Amino acid sequence: MSEFKIGEIVVFKSHPYIDKHTNIKIAAYSDYTSPILVIKQIKEKSHDKFTGKDIAQELNCYYYSSRDGKFTERWISSNLVKKIFFSVLDHKILNDIDLKKDLENSDKELSARNYENLLKASYLNKMVVLKSVDVELGKKKVNRTKDNGELVETNHLEFLPPIMTIIGYKYTDEKHKFCEKTGLPLIEFKCKWYNSNSKTFSELLFPYNVLYTVKEIQDLFLHKDLLSDINESIEKNIIYNLHINKSFELEGDKEIKITKTIGYPVAIVHKHYFYQMNYVDHITQNKFTITIDQDFDKKFENEVFGTKYPNYQRGYKVKVSDCKFNIGSYYSIVYKDTFGNVTRRIVKILDLLIYIKNLDAFIDSYDLSTWNYDKNYNLLNFSYANNLVTISSDNTTIPFNRLPKSIFSDDNVEMILKTNCLLRRGRYRNFNINRILEVTEIIEGQEIFQE
């Protein structure tokens, strides 16, 4: 049995990619990196007639040169290549071509005439691409900048194959239309593409099993024009509730996972054969792209964000300190740290704390002389309602514990939010309320962010 199969992806042994590891970035002189090869034809193993040693298989492989605008095929020994594992089983845009399976699924007899009818009905004028496309499209090269030594990443598209259209087909051999070993039809697709090197259109014949079909976006969403929908969302500042690539647990509660985020769409990008949405992630405040291959969960701003502090209501200013900060709820805060850095974060409230700098002065200020306090215990819990602050402690009773709202401006105390900070992947973070410049309630944050 052959070690290699037609349509498989291989690389020359000096190539940096190994097995499934095709996300390796290429430094130094990236032009030394050889192309991804797609096997077109295989000569079965042979052995040296004098020594009996395995001579390996001979592989006829395709690749595309972006500079020359040409497909090239080369014979190479299987001893000189290694396999790269890439699957499109779960791909929504690229699809493997299995003509025999297509015909069997339609309950048609496996005959030359039925194959031709299938090709005319389902494949002519469809878009296709060489199977190396995604690996070549994901190839990155990195260089150091002269100023700060940071790595700068760019695409390495030296061998990116073009998107083509099937304009015809033929049997490789009109007398022998099927492979004697596999029973598969020996069909080639005639494909046309725009050649950027010659500034004209080129045509070439390909065995169908070295190609993927490319679904057009209108075929992905039969009942919805998603591109128009996203464009409208950009114009109207509509939000999408999107799944994140790497979910994370909240510190202190491994039962809760953050699997989703909210994002503002800013642009639609076409990347070679598919469309992406460029959006601002509200958790990280960074821009990301997501492939448009599904119908995203759309939300209006008033469905996500509630009351904002500070604001003006009925002629007076409502301050950040007026926010109730409900335990277990999510909030978006703009925070200025002790170094003057301003960041926006989404946090889940775990506890409300008062840190008392001078406990004796605190007792005197708020007439708590009957409180039998521990001088070493200067961290209390608090809640806020009806313009009064209620303080409590786990290990002692605090009489007359309802304090005025002026406590928020008391230099002797720090009013603190203990939170899970989503910007820090759910880690504990404390925030001084007096350094919060802005806070916005998030409506039903558990449903928006959690699994």
Residue pairs with C-beta under 8 A, 6 or more apart in sequence:
2 42
2 44
2 45
2 57
3 45
3 57
3 78
4 10
4 39
4 42
4 57
4 59
4 78
4 83
5 39
5 42
6 39
6 40
6 41
6 42
6 207
6 209
6 210
7 38
7 39
7 96
7 131
7 209
7 210
8 38
8 39
8 83
9 36
9 37
9 38
9 39
9 83
9 84
9 85
9 86
9 131
9 132
9 135
10 36
10 37
10 39
10 59
10 61
10 81
10 82
10 83
10 84
11 17
11 34
11 35
11 36
11 37
11 81
11 82
11 84
12 34
12 37
12 76
12 80
12 81
13 80
13 81
13 82
14 32
14 34
15 33
15 34
15 82
16 24
16 26
16 33
17 24
17 36
17 84
17 135
18 24
18 82
19 83
19 84
19 85
20 84
20 85
20 86
22 84
22 86
22 135
22 138
23 138
25 140
25 141
25 142
25 151
25 153
26 33
26 139
26 140
26 141
26 142
26 156
27 141
27 142
27 143
30 141
30 156
30 158
31 158
33 139
33 156
33 158
35 63
35 64
35 65
35 132
35 136
35 158
35 159
36 63
36 84
36 132
36 135
36 136
36 159
37 59
37 61
37 62
37 63
37 74
37 76
37 81
37 132
38 61
38 62
38 63
38 130
38 131
38 132
38 210
39 59
39 60
39 61
39 210
40 60
40 61
40 62
40 73
40 207
40 210
41 59
41 60
41 207
42 57
42 58
42 59
42 60
43 57
43 58
43 59
43 60
44 57
45 54
45 55
45 56
45 57
46 55
47 53
47 54
47 55
48 55
55 77
56 77
56 78
56 79
57 77
57 78
58 75
58 76
58 77
58 78
59 75
59 76
59 77
59 78
59 81
60 73
60 74
60 75
61 73
61 74
61 75
61 76
61 81
62 71
62 72
62 73
62 130
62 132
62 206
62 210
63 71
63 72
63 74
63 130
63 132
63 159
63 161
64 70
64 71
64 72
64 130
64 132
64 159
64 160
64 161
64 162
65 72
65 158
65 159
66 157
66 158
66 159
66 160
66 196
67 158
67 197
68 197
69 195
69 196
69 197
69 198
69 202
70 197
71 130
71 161
71 204
84 135
86 134
86 135
88 94
88 95
88 96
88 134
88 212
92 215
92 220
92 293
92 294
93 214
93 215
93 220
93 273
93 274
93 291
93 293
94 129
94 133
94 134
94 212
94 213
94 214
94 215
94 273
95 212
95 213
95 215
96 212
97 128
97 208
97 209
97 211
97 212
97 213
99 115
99 118
99 119
99 184
99 185
99 187
99 208
100 110
100 183
100 184
100 185
102 118
102 122
103 110
103 114
103 115
103 118
104 110
106 118
108 114
108 117
108 118
110 183
112 171
112 177
112 185
115 185
115 187
116 169
119 169
119 187
123 166
123 169
123 189
123 213
124 166
124 167
124 168
124 169
125 165
125 166
125 167
126 165
126 166
126 213
126 214
127 163
127 164
127 165
127 166
127 213
127 214
127 216
127 273
128 163
128 164
128 165
128 166
128 189
128 191
128 206
128 211
128 212
128 213
128 214
129 161
129 162
129 163
129 164
129 211
129 212
129 214
129 273
130 161
130 206
130 210
130 211
130 212
131 210
131 211
131 212
132 159
132 161
133 160
133 161
133 212
133 272
133 273
136 157
136 159
136 160
136 161
137 155
137 157
137 160
137 271
137 272
139 155
139 156
139 157
140 153
140 154
140 155
140 156
141 153
141 154
141 155
141 156
142 151
142 152
142 153
142 154
143 151
143 152
143 154
144 150
144 151
144 152
145 152
160 272
162 193
162 194
162 195
162 196
163 193
163 214
163 272
163 273
164 191
164 192
164 193
165 191
165 192
165 193
166 189
166 190
166 191
167 190
167 191
167 192
167 203
168 189
168 190
169 187
169 188
169 189
169 190
170 187
170 188
170 190
170 205
171 177
171 185
171 186
171 187
171 188
172 186
172 187
172 188
172 207
173 186
176 186
177 185
177 186
178 184
178 185
178 186
179 185
179 186
184 209
187 207
187 208
188 205
188 206
188 207
188 208
189 205
189 206
189 208
189 211
190 203
190 204
190 205
191 203
191 204
191 205
191 206
191 211
192 201
192 202
192 203
193 201
193 202
194 200
194 201
194 202
195 201
195 202
214 273
217 226
217 227
217 274
217 275
217 292
218 225
220 226
220 293
221 295
224 295
226 292
226 295
227 268
227 275
227 292
229 298
230 265
230 268
230 277
230 292
231 268
232 238
233 240
233 265
233 298
234 265
234 266
234 267
234 268
237 264
237 301
238 265
238 298
238 299
238 300
238 301
239 262
239 263
239 264
239 282
239 298
239 299
239 300
239 301
239 304
240 262
240 263
240 264
240 265
240 277
240 279
240 296
240 297
240 298
240 299
241 260
241 261
241 262
241 296
241 297
241 298
241 299
241 448
242 260
242 261
242 262
242 263
242 279
242 281
242 290
242 296
242 297
243 259
243 260
243 261
244 258
244 259
244 260
244 261
244 281
244 283
247 257
247 258
247 259
247 451
248 257
248 258
248 425
248 426
249 256
249 257
249 258
249 426
250 256
250 257
250 258
250 348
250 420
250 426
251 420
251 426
251 427
251 428
252 350
252 420
252 428
253 420
256 450
256 451
257 450
257 451
258 283
258 422
258 425
258 426
258 449
258 450
258 451
259 449
259 450
259 451
260 448
260 449
260 450
261 281
261 282
261 283
261 284
261 449
262 281
262 282
262 283
262 299
262 304
262 448
263 279
263 280
263 281
263 282
263 288
264 279
264 280
264 282
265 277
265 278
265 279
266 278
266 279
266 280
266 287
267 277
267 278
268 275
268 276
268 277
268 278
268 292
269 275
269 276
269 277
269 278
269 289
270 276
274 291
274 292
274 293
275 291
275 292
276 289
276 290
276 291
276 292
277 289
277 290
277 292
277 296
278 287
278 288
278 289
279 287
279 288
279 289
279 290
280 286
280 287
281 287
281 288
282 332
282 344
282 346
283 346
283 422
283 423
283 449
284 423
285 343
285 344
285 423
299 448
303 443
304 442
304 443
304 448
305 332
305 440
305 441
305 442
305 443
306 440
306 441
306 442
306 443
307 323
307 440
307 441
308 438
308 439
308 440
308 441
309 318
309 319
309 320
309 322
309 323
309 438
309 439
309 440
310 317
310 318
310 319
310 320
310 438
311 317
311 318
312 318
320 433
320 436
320 437
320 438
320 439
321 384
321 405
321 408
321 415
321 433
321 434
323 331
323 439
323 441
324 384
324 385
325 331
325 349
325 352
325 384
325 417
326 349
327 349
327 350
327 351
327 352
328 348
328 349
328 446
329 348
329 349
329 441
329 442
329 445
330 346
330 347
330 348
330 349
330 442
330 445
330 446
330 448
330 449
331 346
331 347
331 349
331 439
331 440
331 441
331 442
331 445
332 344
332 345
332 346
332 439
332 440
332 442
333 344
333 345
333 346
333 347
333 431
333 436
333 438
333 439
333 440
334 342
334 343
334 344
334 436
334 437
334 438
334 439
335 342
335 343
335 344
335 345
335 431
335 435
335 436
335 437
336 342
336 435
336 436
336 437
337 343
337 435
338 435
342 437
343 423
345 421
345 422
345 423
345 429
346 421
346 422
346 423
346 442
346 445
346 449
347 417
347 419
347 420
347 421
347 422
347 429
347 431
348 419
348 420
348 422
348 445
349 417
349 418
349 419
350 418
350 419
350 420
350 428
351 381
351 417
351 418
352 381
352 382
352 383
352 384
352 415
352 416
352 417
352 418
353 379
353 380
353 381
353 382
353 415
353 416
353 417
353 418
353 430
354 379
354 380
354 381
354 382
354 391
354 407
354 413
354 414
354 415
354 416
355 378
355 379
355 413
355 414
355 416
356 362
356 378
356 379
356 380
356 412
356 413
357 378
357 412
357 413
357 414
358 412
359 373
359 375
359 377
359 378
360 375
361 412
362 368
362 412
362 413
363 369
363 371
363 373
365 410
365 412
366 403
366 407
367 400
368 398
368 399
368 400
368 401
370 399
370 400
371 396
371 397
371 398
371 399
372 396
373 396
374 395
374 396
377 393
377 395
377 396
380 391
380 392
380 393
380 398
381 391
381 392
381 393
381 394
382 389
382 390
382 391
382 392
382 415
383 389
383 390
383 392
384 390
384 405
387 404
387 405
388 402
388 403
388 404
388 405
389 402
389 403
389 404
389 405
389 407
389 408
390 401
390 402
390 403
391 398
391 401
391 403
392 398
392 401
407 413
407 415
408 415
408 433
408 434
409 434
414 432
414 434
415 432
415 433
415 434
416 430
416 431
416 432
416 433
417 430
417 431
417 433
417 436
418 428
418 430
419 428
419 429
419 430
419 431
420 426
420 427
420 428
420 429
421 427
421 428
421 429
422 449
442 448
